[in-house]
């Protein structure tokens, strides 16, 4: 009886560990594809934005007007781990559609500070990045206090009254000191092979 239980125990755990190893290999391939996709985007030349441009991480140039009245503050950490917000500003393009623009990171105390909106440009260059579904551990967005933890287009519609495409434009440079533009890089953590072997 004990021997049978032990054999069952071994079979179950071997199955679990093999499944976890296989899943890590799947994640490894996914991560390698993502890194390749980012590198292709970073090597791309800026092209004029049109609605048919759907390449993730494509560099584009967009003309339009920013709407500072419906600005979103997305909780995030800077490169040093300091808490603050990414400033997400709606842009009404010359093509008469709307896109969200990540203008960069600010410290917490600069939230709602008008100085961060000293930005008069009508032409914007940056990288289009697809909006990914938030993981289940992310808190819900606090629309009343304009504190966000993920970009959810349904919440964005409630907050702004507008529909947006499923991409965010990450500005690569600003003419102001704040917000500080987010740097998109292909230098991503990639330990899936090590985890699979483990």
Secondary structure, DSSP 8 states (H G I E B T S, - for coil): -HHHHHHHHHHHHHHHHHHHHHHHHHHHHHHHHHHHHHHHHHHS--EE--TT---TT-EEEEEEEEEEEEEEEEEEE-TTS-EEEEEEEEEEETTS-EEEEEEEEEEGGGTT-GGGG----SEEEEEEEE-----TTS---BTTTTBBSS--HHHHHHHHS----SEEEEES--SSSSSB-----S-----HHHHHH-
